[in-house]
Amino acid sequence: MEFWISLGPKFVHIGYFPVRNEEGEYLGTLEVTQDIKEIQEVEGERRLLDWD
């Protein structure tokens, strides 16, 4: 599941991902939280070969 909310000056993306073992058995949940305000403001392109 994924959610996004405004928290003051931040725009936060929250993702929940199931973690499973090699047999597919559920082990738990991984929560990832990231402030994506700067990502929303990205313009243009950056490609892998553009990195120095």
N, C-alpha and C positions, 0 to 999 in steps of 0.2 A: 504494500500500500504506500501511497505517496500523498503528502500534504504540503501546502505552502501557506505561510501566514506572514503578516507584517508585525514586526516587534520593534516599535520605535523607529529608529533610522535603518533597521535591518529588514531584509526580506529573506525569510528562512524557509528552506526546503528540507523536509523530513521524510526519509524513506525507511521502510521496514522490509527486511529481506529474510526469508527462512534460511536456516543453515541445516544442511543434511549431511549425513555420512555417505560413504561409498555405496551402501545398500539402500540409500534413499530415505533412511529413517530420520525423522525430525529431531534435531538436537537443541534448537533454540532459535532466537531471533536476533538479527543484527540491526541496530538502529544507527542511521547515518544522518547527521544534522549539519547543514551547511548554509552560511550566509551567502545568498546568490545575488545580492544587490549589484555588485560589480559585474557579474556575468550578464545581467540584464542590460547593462549599458554598453556591452561589447558591440563594436561596429567593424565592418570590413572582414578581412580574413587573416588568419595566421596558420600557415602550413608547417608540417614537420620540417621541411627543408629550409624554412625561414629562420630557424633557431641558430644562434651562433655558438 
